């Protein structure tokens, strides 16, 4: 039987998603030696333990020849120091690995350097970036990306230039809007009961609500998840999370790794 998270950890992690409150007990699963809720197949997962072989590895940054490649840095140390500037002698903050959910700490890389990496951070304020040591992480690449259109109420998932999924979504209400910006998938949660507002799966993003500084004891994290009421799709109904169909998010779970960029547009 997989290990069970303590009730306090479960409540803190799950309550951080800014949508209807759901504080049920979640089971954690062990896969590839790390405590996570779910992993995509190792061949495409950025959390996979093996690196791409030299013959199959994509460039570590987007190029004219490979404009869709994204680079993800997965922590290989218990704490990752984050530096405000590349040449600072001391970090301004540290981030724990694994995350409170048990998922590995990952970053979407913005700029590659020889010894340092400029990365997007899963912290407030939204859009924060910082520098981390290249020796603290392992680098992997993929061609996945997610585009969310708030006004049109659509989510489109691409693999390179190809549309993998396109469907309607529900987004934040007027007083708790879904914030625009560039984020990335930082974790994948699986509730014990798929017949709730979260559906069978929920992705936690690196972004936060601009209105709710806390939510049910959590940090107001923005998520993408399924839902138990298809009639809300196409409408502004949530506290900031993005709701999609249960079949849609289940399809994504089968292929998306951690670290996929998510562009939320008006």
PyMOL commands that set and color helices and strands:
alter all, ss='L'
color gray80, all
select helices_A, chain A and resi 7-15+134-136+174-176+230-232+246-253
alter helices_A, ss='H'
color red, helices_A
select strands_A, chain A and resi 29-31+34-36+70-75+79-82+93-96+106-112+116-120+129-133+137-142+144-149+154-159+162-168+171-172+181-189+202-208+221-225+236-238+242-243+261-265
alter strands_A, ss='S'
color yellow, strands_A
deselect
rebuild
show_as cartoon
